[in-house]
Amino acid sequence: MTTMAQETAVPPTASASLSAIRRHELAAFLRHRREHLTPEQVGLPRGRRRRTPGLRREEVAQLSAVGVTWYTWLEQARDIQVSVQVLDALARALLLDPSERSHLFQLAGAVDPTPATACPSITPAIQQVLEQLDPVPACVQNSRYDILAYNRTYGLLLCDLDAVPPEDRNSMILSYTNDEWRSSIIHLQEAQRLMAARFRAIMAGHLAEPGWKMLLKRLRTESAEFREVWDRHEVIEPRGRRKEFMNRYVGHVCVDHTDLWLGPEAGPRMVTYAPADEESRRRLERLHAIALKRKPPARA
């Protein structure tokens, strides 16, 4: 008797066919991008006898630090394994914009490990909500603690977030490695413990994803404090709680942390810090006034 699983399973030939289609699409995409880049765009000399339109394969291989033969096989749609590190190098060498980079990783069947500098969930409407919440500090984070967008008050609450490189705008990274951010959290060790426990709980659903593994590796490499906390194997569920900060501009601020989910719970969320008392409210208003005199917050 034929089982339901047998009826709905994808035949191996269909899976192989889909894989072949993706390899050919990837090869065509790489070839098109290579042929439409000039040597001058990537800092290479043109030379006198150039007949190939755009870049040569060996030039792309050189820029990406991969073998010429291996890259040639990739453009020939050979069935070879491509690491996320190589895909990242190719994206940079070919000057791919965010949409093209996303397309490259999708064709390769890989997850982009680099924290996004632009997130589809950050619509103009959501950015407007963030700005309307001022002087209440607010930001949008994903489940990996990447800070995707923030309003002016949040941008000065724990450190000068505009001065932090986009790839470092991650609450976990900042709480374990950024001195100014760390000094602003009054109960730092408790905050670190809860964040690590929450991160472990959520990461259970992302164990095989390169972005999560790379973030965990970075934290373990750069912070002995994180290694000690992580090795406790604590887990907690997300929940709001009261927090206290010592801001460099306005002093002590007490706030109530609330997560407003923008989609499925594992996805992005709006993090808000409502003042817990009138003095904190006045101080956040002063912080917002200071922030208004500075440039608008960078769009993470």
C-alpha positions as CSV (number, residue, x, y, z in Angstrom):
1,M,0.0,0.0,0.0
2,T,1.3,3.5,-0.8
3,T,1.7,5.7,2.2
4,M,1.0,9.4,2.4
5,A,4.7,10.1,2.8
6,Q,5.4,8.2,-0.4
7,E,2.7,10.1,-2.3
8,T,4.0,13.5,-1.3
9,A,7.8,12.9,-1.3
10,V,9.7,14.8,-3.9
11,P,11.3,12.2,-6.4
12,P,15.1,12.2,-6.3
13,T,15.1,13.1,-10.0
14,A,13.0,16.2,-9.4
15,S,15.4,17.3,-6.6
16,A,18.4,16.8,-8.9
17,S,16.7,18.7,-11.7
18,L,16.0,21.6,-9.4
19,S,19.6,21.6,-8.2
20,A,20.8,21.7,-11.8
21,I,18.5,24.6,-12.7
22,R,19.8,26.6,-9.7
23,R,23.5,25.9,-10.7
24,H,22.8,27.1,-14.3
25,E,21.1,30.2,-13.0
26,L,24.0,30.9,-10.6
27,A,26.5,30.4,-13.5
28,A,24.6,32.8,-15.8
29,F,24.2,35.4,-13.0
30,L,27.9,35.3,-12.2
31,R,28.9,35.5,-15.9
32,H,26.6,38.4,-16.5
33,R,27.9,40.4,-13.6
34,R,31.5,39.7,-14.5
35,E,31.0,40.8,-18.1
36,H,29.4,44.1,-17.0
37,L,32.1,45.2,-14.7
38,T,35.1,47.2,-16.1
39,P,38.6,46.7,-14.7
40,E,38.6,50.3,-13.6
41,Q,35.6,49.7,-11.4
42,V,37.5,47.2,-9.3
43,G,40.9,48.9,-9.4
44,L,42.6,46.8,-12.0
45,P,44.6,48.1,-15.0
46,R,42.8,47.7,-18.4
47,G,45.8,46.7,-20.4
48,R,46.2,47.0,-24.2
49,R,45.0,43.7,-25.5
50,R,41.8,43.2,-23.7
51,R,39.2,41.5,-25.8
52,T,36.9,40.0,-23.1
53,P,34.0,42.3,-22.2
54,G,34.2,43.2,-18.6
55,L,36.4,41.2,-16.3
56,R,38.2,38.0,-17.0
57,R,37.5,34.9,-15.0
58,E,41.0,34.9,-13.6
59,E,40.5,38.5,-12.4
60,V,37.4,37.6,-10.5
61,A,39.2,34.6,-9.0
62,Q,42.1,36.9,-8.0
63,L,39.7,39.5,-6.4
64,S,37.9,36.8,-4.5
65,A,41.0,34.8,-3.5
66,V,39.8,31.6,-5.0
67,G,41.3,29.3,-7.6
68,V,40.8,30.1,-11.3
69,T,39.8,26.5,-12.1
70,W,37.3,26.4,-9.2
71,Y,35.7,29.7,-10.4
72,T,35.6,28.4,-14.0
73,W,33.7,25.3,-12.8
74,L,31.3,27.6,-11.0
75,E,30.5,29.5,-14.2
76,Q,30.2,26.1,-16.0
77,A,27.5,25.1,-13.5
78,R,29.5,22.2,-12.2
79,D,28.1,20.4,-9.1
80,I,30.6,21.8,-6.5
81,Q,30.1,22.9,-3.0
82,V,30.3,26.7,-2.4
83,S,30.9,28.0,1.2
84,V,29.3,31.2,2.5
85,Q,32.8,32.7,2.9
86,V,33.4,32.3,-0.8
87,L,30.0,33.6,-1.7
88,D,30.7,36.7,0.4
89,A,34.0,37.2,-1.3
90,L,32.4,36.9,-4.8
91,A,29.6,39.4,-3.8
92,R,32.3,41.9,-2.8
93,A,34.5,41.3,-5.8
94,L,31.5,41.7,-8.2
95,L,30.3,44.8,-6.3
96,L,26.8,43.3,-5.8
97,D,24.2,45.6,-4.3
98,P,22.0,44.2,-1.4
99,S,19.4,42.8,-3.8
100,E,22.0,41.1,-6.0
101,R,23.8,39.7,-3.0
102,S,20.6,38.2,-1.7
103,H,19.9,36.7,-5.1
104,L,23.4,35.2,-5.2
105,F,22.9,33.4,-1.8
106,Q,19.5,32.2,-2.8
107,L,20.7,30.7,-6.0
108,A,23.5,29.0,-4.1
109,G,21.0,27.6,-1.5
110,A,22.9,29.3,1.3
111,V,22.1,31.7,4.1
112,D,23.9,35.0,4.1
113,P,25.9,35.2,7.4
114,T,26.4,39.0,7.2
115,P,24.0,41.0,9.3
116,A,21.7,42.9,7.0
117,T,22.4,46.5,6.5
118,A,18.8,46.8,5.1
119,C,15.9,44.7,6.3
120,P,12.6,44.1,4.4
121,S,10.7,44.6,7.7
122,I,12.0,48.2,8.1
123,T,9.4,49.9,6.0
124,P,9.0,53.7,5.9
125,A,5.9,53.2,8.1
126,I,7.8,51.3,10.8
127,Q,10.6,53.9,10.7
128,Q,8.0,56.6,11.2
129,V,6.6,54.8,14.2
130,L,10.1,54.7,15.7
131,E,10.4,58.4,15.2
132,Q,6.9,59.1,16.6
133,L,7.8,57.2,19.8
134,D,10.6,59.7,20.7
135,P,11.5,60.6,23.4
136,V,10.7,56.9,24.3
137,P,13.8,55.0,23.2
138,A,12.9,52.4,20.6
139,C,14.6,50.1,18.0
140,V,13.9,47.2,15.8
141,Q,15.9,44.0,16.4
142,N,15.8,40.5,14.9
143,S,16.0,37.4,17.0
144,R,19.8,37.4,16.7
145,Y,20.0,40.8,18.5
146,D,21.0,42.7,15.3
147,I,19.8,46.3,15.7
148,L,18.1,47.0,12.3
149,A,16.7,50.5,13.0
150,Y,16.4,52.9,15.9
151,N,15.1,56.4,16.8
152,R,17.1,59.4,18.0
153,T,16.8,58.8,21.7
154,Y,17.8,55.1,21.5
155,G,20.8,56.2,19.4
156,L,22.2,58.0,22.4
157,L,20.8,55.9,25.3
158,L,23.7,53.4,25.8
159,C,26.3,54.8,23.5
160,D,26.6,56.9,20.3
161,L,25.1,54.2,18.1
162,D,25.7,56.2,14.9
163,A,29.4,55.9,15.5
164,V,29.2,52.1,15.7
165,P,29.9,50.2,12.4
166,P,26.7,48.6,11.1
167,E,28.2,45.1,11.4
168,D,28.8,45.7,15.1
169,R,25.3,47.0,15.9
170,N,24.2,43.9,17.8
171,S,23.1,44.1,21.4
172,M,25.0,40.9,22.4
173,I,28.3,42.1,20.8
174,L,27.9,45.5,22.3
175,S,27.1,44.3,25.8
176,Y,30.2,42.1,25.9
177,T,32.7,44.1,23.9
178,N,31.8,47.9,23.8
179,D,33.0,49.8,26.9
180,E,30.6,52.7,26.6
181,W,27.6,50.4,26.1
182,R,28.7,48.2,29.1
183,S,29.2,51.2,31.4
184,S,25.6,52.4,30.7
185,I,24.0,49.2,32.0
186,I,23.7,49.4,35.8
187,H,23.0,45.7,36.3
188,L,25.4,44.5,33.6
189,Q,26.1,40.9,34.7
190,E,22.4,40.1,35.1
191,A,21.6,41.7,31.8
192,Q,24.4,39.6,30.1
193,R,23.2,36.4,31.7
194,L,19.5,36.9,30.6
195,M,20.5,37.9,27.1
196,A,22.8,34.8,26.7
197,A,20.0,32.5,28.1
198,R,17.5,34.0,25.8
199,F,19.9,33.8,22.8
200,R,20.5,30.1,23.6
201,A,16.8,29.4,23.7
202,I,16.1,31.0,20.4
203,M,19.2,29.6,18.7
204,A,17.9,26.1,19.2
205,G,15.9,26.6,16.0
206,H,18.9,28.0,14.1
207,L,21.7,25.7,15.0
208,A,22.7,25.0,11.4
209,E,22.5,28.5,10.1
210,P,25.9,30.2,9.3
211,G,24.9,33.6,10.6
212,W,24.1,32.3,14.1
213,K,27.2,30.1,14.2
214,M,29.4,33.0,13.2
215,L,27.9,35.3,15.8
216,L,28.4,32.6,18.5
217,K,32.0,32.0,17.4
218,R,32.7,35.8,17.5
219,L,31.2,36.1,21.0
220,R,33.2,33.1,22.3
221,T,36.4,34.4,20.7
222,E,36.2,38.0,21.9
223,S,34.7,37.7,25.4
224,A,35.7,35.4,28.3
225,E,32.7,36.7,30.1
226,F,30.4,35.4,27.4
227,R,32.1,32.0,27.4
228,E,31.6,31.7,31.2
229,V,27.9,32.6,30.9
230,W,27.3,30.5,27.8
231,D,28.7,27.4,29.4
232,R,26.0,27.5,32.1
233,H,23.5,26.3,29.5
234,E,20.7,28.5,30.9
235,V,17.6,29.2,28.8
236,I,14.7,31.6,29.3
237,E,11.7,32.7,27.3
238,P,11.5,36.3,26.1
239,R,9.7,38.7,28.5
240,G,9.6,42.3,29.3
241,R,11.3,43.7,32.5
242,R,12.5,46.8,34.2
243,K,15.9,48.1,33.3
244,E,18.2,50.8,34.7
245,F,20.8,52.8,32.7
246,M,23.4,55.4,33.5
247,N,23.4,57.7,30.5
248,R,26.4,59.8,29.9
249,Y,24.3,62.9,29.1
250,V,21.4,62.8,31.5
251,G,22.3,60.4,34.3
252,H,20.2,57.6,35.8
253,V,17.2,56.4,33.8
254,C,14.7,53.7,34.8
255,V,12.6,52.1,32.0
256,D,10.2,49.3,31.3
257,H,11.3,47.1,28.4
258,T,8.6,45.8,26.1
259,D,8.9,43.7,22.9
260,L,6.3,44.4,20.2
261,W,6.5,41.5,17.6
262,L,6.4,42.6,14.0
263,G,5.7,39.0,12.8
264,P,6.3,35.5,14.0
265,E,7.9,35.5,17.4
266,A,11.2,34.3,16.0
267,G,11.3,37.3,13.7
268,P,11.9,41.0,14.1
269,R,10.5,42.9,17.0
270,M,10.2,46.5,18.1
271,V,11.9,47.1,21.4
272,T,10.6,50.0,23.5
273,Y,11.9,51.5,26.8
274,A,9.0,53.4,28.4
275,P,10.0,55.6,31.3
276,A,9.2,54.0,34.7
277,D,8.8,57.3,36.6
278,E,8.5,61.0,36.0
279,E,12.2,61.8,36.6
280,S,13.2,59.2,34.0
281,R,10.6,60.7,31.6
282,R,12.1,64.2,32.0
283,R,15.6,62.9,31.5
284,L,14.6,61.0,28.3
285,E,13.1,64.2,27.0
286,R,16.4,66.0,27.7
287,L,18.3,63.2,25.9
288,H,15.9,63.5,22.9
289,A,16.6,67.3,22.8
290,I,20.3,66.6,22.7
291,A,19.8,64.0,20.0
292,L,17.8,66.5,17.9
293,K,20.9,68.7,17.7
294,R,22.9,65.9,16.1
295,K,22.6,64.3,12.7
296,P,19.6,61.9,12.1
297,P,20.2,58.3,13.1
298,A,21.8,56.1,10.5
299,R,19.5,53.6,8.9
300,A,21.0,50.3,10.1
